[in-house]
Amino acid sequence: MTVSVGASVERVIATCSTAACNALPAGVSGENKLEKFIAENMPTAIAADFAPLEARVIDEDTYVQQGHDLEAAYGDAVLEYILGTLQPNTDVALVGYPVTDEFSHQFMALITPTDPDGDPNPTYDDTDYNGVPDGRVAAREAYIRSAYQGADTKLGIARGLMGGNPTTFAGSDHGFAPAYYAVNANKVLTAATVHNTVTNTDVSLHASNANATNCGAVAADLAKACWAGGTIQVYVNTTLPAGITAAAVRTAARNAFASLTDTAHPGAQVVLRRFIEGARLDPDHDYRAETYAIRHGAERYARDFTVVHREIKAFSQVYDLSLVAKAPADVPLEFASARPAPAVPTYARYRELVRDLGASPRDPLHALARRSATREGGSLAQLVRQPIEQNA
């Protein structure tokens, strides 16, 4: 089953087709029974609401308290219902916690003294950006720390509901870092041009609107920009006018971002890195095989992950922690395992092997940090077994 929500005041989106879910009261045609039950019987999902804080209607202590309390009201109710009542025999639970993300968004830039270049952070301990320190660095650090304590509590609830000593993996979908300045990516594309060899004119890559919203574009735009945090992705229109090629649009976009400068901060690096572009999935490859192979055992997982790219032909996936190179320099490089591969015919056997790993003090999973920073999503701070105070 899947239960997800959006941001701020949120609409529940849930899907489930187990026997327990099918026994729930029916709704209107097409309405998932679990979604209906949660919407009608659980508290509304509301993220830590920053609007009243930034409007100075509430103070920071109140923002933090409502963030913790609102998450617990909805999150604990759904967790306890699904794992405790609806599906108590659940084998695998993916449990998230959003408050680490929310509090880091709100306070991390205010507790970080320098920017990525090492220059003074103009907003360090200065919410109003008026040059007068707030004197609240310690308090704001405590807010962020409390979010990780909340994640640990959430993990404890989930483990208790699962029962026994469930194997636990902790992770985050990304990192977190403070930022103080931003790039209007669509404005960069609007200023950038590509030459149309048929009309003999220079055409803007994004002529419709230099202030378009995230991923905003019209059908006539040659490219659009989408962004999340400090990362920008540029997408080329698949329908281009005669006289303009996708390669020419890519080159123009790449050059535009590579040459960005900030007159207010001469010498500052605006773009850290540009990655290879132009990849697309291979329409003849069944990517679902990778998704579902683990249910049948790791031996069924394909080694090659194919893409269509002018530079990258395929990714070769390796699943071993003890690899050695065995080929001389004049032949294609190959890897061999220094230990025999265990038989993994079923998912049940895979779970046994993972559980056995936790019994060893040398378990590589113990190198995971007990806590980690995150930028867009929660992190559950707990190890498989024998947790150690160690940062990776």
C-alpha positions in Angstrom: 0.0 0.0 0.0 1.1 3.6 -0.5 0.1 6.7 1.4 1.6 10.1 0.4 0.9 13.7 1.0 2.0 17.0 -0.5 3.1 20.2 1.3 1.5 22.6 3.9 -2.2 21.7 4.2 -2.3 18.4 2.3 -4.6 16.1 0.5 -4.2 12.4 1.3 -3.3 10.2 -1.7 -3.4 6.5 -0.8 -3.6 3.3 -2.7 -4.1 -0.2 -1.4 -5.5 -3.5 -2.7 -4.9 -6.0 0.1 -7.8 -8.0 1.5 -7.9 -5.7 4.6 -8.1 -2.6 2.5 -10.8 -4.1 0.2 -12.9 -4.7 3.3 -13.0 -1.0 4.2 -16.2 1.0 3.4 -16.5 1.9 -0.3 -16.6 5.4 -1.6 -17.6 6.9 -4.9 -16.6 5.2 -8.2 -12.8 5.2 -8.6 -12.1 6.3 -5.0 -9.6 4.2 -3.2 -11.1 2.7 0.0 -7.9 3.4 2.1 -7.7 7.0 0.9 -11.4 7.5 1.8 -10.9 6.0 5.3 -7.9 8.1 6.1 -9.5 11.3 4.8 -12.6 10.8 6.9 -11.2 9.3 10.1 -7.7 10.8 10.5 -6.4 14.3 11.3 -5.6 16.4 8.3 -2.0 16.2 7.2 -0.4 19.6 7.7 3.4 20.3 7.4 5.2 22.8 9.6 3.6 26.1 8.4 6.2 28.8 7.8 3.8 31.4 6.5 2.6 32.7 9.9 6.3 32.7 11.1 7.5 34.7 8.2 4.5 37.1 8.5 5.6 37.6 12.2 2.2 36.3 13.4 3.9 33.6 15.6 7.4 33.3 17.0 10.0 30.6 16.2 9.2 28.5 19.3 5.5 28.3 18.3 6.5 27.4 14.7 8.6 24.5 16.0 5.9 23.3 18.4 3.2 23.3 15.7 5.6 21.5 13.3 6.2 18.7 15.8 2.5 18.5 17.0 0.9 18.6 13.5 3.2 15.9 12.2 2.5 13.7 15.2 -1.2 14.1 15.0 -1.5 12.9 11.4 1.7 10.8 11.1 1.3 8.7 14.3 -2.4 8.1 13.6 -1.8 6.8 10.1 1.2 4.7 11.2 -0.6 3.2 14.1 -3.7 2.4 12.1 -1.9 0.8 9.2 0.7 -1.2 11.1 -1.3 -1.8 14.2 -4.8 -2.3 13.0 -5.2 -2.6 9.2 -2.1 -4.6 8.3 -0.4 -5.8 11.5 1.4 -8.6 9.5 3.3 -6.1 7.3 6.7 -7.4 6.1 8.2 -4.2 4.8 7.3 -0.7 5.8 8.8 2.5 4.3 8.3 5.2 6.9 9.2 8.8 6.3 9.5 11.8 8.5 9.3 15.4 7.0 10.2 17.6 10.0 14.0 17.4 9.5 13.4 18.8 6.1 11.1 21.5 7.2 13.2 22.8 10.1 16.4 22.7 8.1 14.7 24.8 5.4 13.7 27.3 8.0 16.8 27.6 10.1 20.0 26.1 8.5 21.0 29.3 6.6 20.6 31.2 9.8 23.2 29.1 11.7 25.8 28.8 9.0 28.6 31.4 9.2 29.9 31.2 5.6 28.7 30.5 2.1 30.1 27.7 0.0 33.0 29.9 -1.2 34.0 30.7 2.4 32.7 34.2 2.3 30.6 35.6 5.2 27.0 34.5 5.1 25.0 37.8 5.0 22.0 36.1 6.8 24.0 34.4 9.6 22.0 34.9 12.8 20.1 37.7 11.1 16.6 36.9 10.0 15.8 40.5 9.1 19.0 41.0 7.1 19.5 44.3 8.9 23.0 43.7 10.2 21.9 43.3 13.8 22.6 39.7 15.1 19.5 37.9 16.5 21.5 36.0 19.1 19.6 32.9 18.4 22.1 30.5 16.8 22.0 28.1 19.8 18.2 28.1 19.9 18.0 27.4 16.1 20.5 24.6 16.3 18.4 23.1 19.0 15.3 23.3 16.7 17.1 21.3 14.0 18.4 18.8 16.5 14.8 18.3 17.9 13.7 17.3 14.4 16.2 14.5 14.4 15.1 13.5 17.8 11.6 13.4 16.4 12.7 11.2 13.6 14.3 8.8 16.1 11.0 8.7 18.0 9.0 8.0 14.8 11.4 5.2 14.0 10.8 3.8 17.5 7.1 3.8 17.0 7.4 2.1 13.6 9.8 -0.6 14.9 7.5 -1.3 17.9 4.5 -1.7 15.6 6.4 -4.1 13.4 7.3 -6.2 16.4 10.4 -8.2 17.3 13.7 -6.8 16.1 13.0 -5.7 12.5 16.0 -5.1 10.3 16.2 -1.4 9.8 17.8 0.7 7.1 18.1 4.5 7.6 18.4 6.8 4.6 17.7 10.2 3.2 16.7 11.0 -0.4 19.2 13.9 -0.6 21.5 16.1 1.5 20.9 19.6 2.8 22.9 22.7 2.5 22.2 26.4 3.1 21.8 28.8 0.2 21.5 32.6 0.1 21.4 33.5 -3.6 19.5 32.0 -6.5 19.6 31.9 -10.3 16.6 32.7 -12.4 17.2 29.8 -14.8 14.5 30.7 -17.3 15.9 34.2 -17.5 19.2 32.7 -18.5 17.5 30.7 -21.2 15.6 33.7 -22.4 18.8 35.7 -22.9 20.5 32.8 -24.6 20.0 32.4 -28.4 20.5 29.8 -31.0 21.0 30.5 -34.7 18.2 29.3 -37.1 20.0 28.3 -40.3 16.8 28.5 -42.4 15.6 31.9 -41.4 19.1 33.2 -40.7 17.9 34.7 -37.3 18.9 34.2 -33.7 16.1 32.7 -31.6 15.7 32.8 -27.8 15.8 29.5 -26.1 12.8 30.5 -23.9 11.1 33.5 -25.6 7.8 33.3 -23.8 8.7 34.5 -20.3 11.9 35.2 -18.5 10.2 35.0 -15.2 8.3 31.7 -15.8 7.7 29.5 -12.8 9.5 26.2 -12.2 9.3 24.1 -15.5 7.1 26.8 -17.0 7.1 27.0 -20.8 4.8 27.3 -23.9 4.8 25.0 -26.9 7.0 27.4 -28.9 9.8 27.6 -26.4 13.0 25.7 -27.5 13.9 24.8 -23.9 12.7 25.1 -20.4 14.3 24.9 -17.0 13.2 22.9 -13.9 14.9 23.2 -10.6 15.1 21.7 -7.1 17.3 23.3 -4.5 20.6 24.1 -6.1 20.2 21.9 -9.2 18.8 23.0 -12.6 17.7 20.6 -15.3 17.3 22.0 -18.8 14.9 20.2 -21.1 15.0 20.6 -24.9 11.7 20.7 -26.8 11.3 17.5 -28.8 9.5 19.5 -31.6 11.9 22.1 -32.9 11.5 24.4 -36.0 13.3 23.7 -39.2 16.8 25.1 -39.0 17.4 24.4 -35.3 18.7 21.1 -33.9 18.6 19.7 -30.4 22.4 19.7 -30.3 22.5 23.4 -31.1 20.0 24.1 -28.3 22.0 22.0 -25.8 25.2 23.8 -26.7 23.6 27.2 -26.4 22.1 26.4 -23.0 25.4 24.8 -21.8 27.4 27.9 -22.8 24.9 30.3 -21.2 25.1 28.7 -17.8 28.9 28.1 -18.1 29.5 31.9 -18.6 27.2 33.1 -15.7 28.8 35.8 -13.5 27.4 37.9 -10.6 28.4 41.5 -10.8 27.6 41.9 -7.1 30.1 39.2 -6.3 33.0 39.4 -8.8 35.0 36.2 -8.9 32.3 34.1 -7.2 31.6 30.7 -8.9 27.9 30.7 -9.9 27.7 27.3 -11.5 29.6 24.5 -9.7 29.4 21.8 -12.3 27.7 20.8 -15.5 27.0 17.2 -16.1 26.7 15.2 -19.3 23.3 15.8 -20.9 21.2 14.2 -23.6 20.4 10.8 -22.0 17.0 9.1 -22.5 15.7 5.7 -21.7 15.9 2.9 -24.2 12.3 2.2 -25.4 13.2 -1.4 -26.1 14.5 -2.1 -22.6 12.1 -3.4 -19.9 13.2 -1.2 -16.9 10.5 -2.9 -14.8 12.7 -5.9 -14.7 15.1 -4.0 -12.4 12.2 -2.9 -10.2 10.8 -6.3 -9.6 13.8 -8.6 -9.9 14.6 -8.4 -6.1 11.4 -10.2 -5.3 12.8 -13.2 -7.1 16.3 -13.0 -5.7 19.3 -10.9 -6.5 20.5 -13.4 -9.1 17.7 -12.3 -11.4 18.9 -8.7 -11.4 20.3 -7.7 -14.7 23.9 -6.4 -14.9 23.3 -3.9 -17.7 21.2 -0.8 -17.3 20.9 0.6 -20.9 20.3 4.1 -22.0 20.4 6.0 -25.3 23.2 8.5 -25.1 25.8 9.8 -27.5 28.5 9.2 -24.9 27.2 6.7 -22.4 26.3 3.3 -23.8 25.3 1.5 -20.7 25.7 1.3 -16.9 27.2 -2.0 -15.6 25.9 -2.8 -12.1 28.2 -4.6 -9.7 26.9 -6.2 -6.4 29.9 -7.1 -4.3 32.0 -5.5 -1.6 35.1 -7.5 -2.3 36.0 -6.9 -6.0 39.4 -7.2 -7.6 40.5 -6.2 -11.0 41.7 -9.3 -12.9 42.4 -8.1 -16.4 45.8 -6.8 -17.8 45.8 -3.2 -19.1 45.7 -4.3 -22.8 42.3 -6.0 -22.6 38.8 -4.9 -21.4 38.8 -4.5 -17.6 36.9 -7.2 -15.7 36.2 -7.6 -12.0 36.1 -10.8 -10.0 34.8 -11.4 -6.5 37.4 -12.4 -3.9 34.7 -14.5 -2.2 32.0 -16.9 -3.4 28.7 -15.3 -4.0 25.9 -16.6 -1.6 22.9 -18.2 -3.2 20.0 -15.8 -3.1 17.1 -17.7 -4.8 14.3 -16.0 -3.0 13.5 -12.7 -1.2 13.2 -14.6 2.0 16.8 -15.8 1.7 17.8 -12.2 0.9 16.2 -11.0 4.2 18.1 -13.7 6.1 21.4 -12.7 4.6 20.8 -9.0 5.5 19.7 -10.0 9.0 22.9 -12.0 9.4 25.0 -9.0 8.4 23.8 -7.2 11.5 25.3 -9.8 13.8 28.8 -8.9 12.8 30.7 -6.0 14.4 32.4 -5.5 11.0 29.0 -5.1 9.3 29.6 -2.4 6.7 26.1 -1.1 7.4 27.5 0.2 10.7 29.4 2.8 8.8 26.1 4.6 8.3 25.8 7.8 10.4 23.3 7.9 13.2 22.2 11.3 11.9 22.5 13.1 8.6 21.5 16.4 7.1 18.8 16.5 4.6 17.4 19.1 2.1 14.2 17.6 0.8 12.9 14.8 3.0 13.3 13.2 6.3 16.0 11.0 7.6 15.5 8.2 10.1 18.4 8.0 12.4 18.8 4.4 13.4 21.1 1.5 12.4 20.3 -2.1 11.7 21.9 -3.3 15.0 24.5 -2.3 17.6 24.3 1.4 16.7 27.5 3.3 17.1 28.2 7.0 17.5 30.0 7.4 14.2 29.6 9.7 11.2 30.3 8.4 7.7 
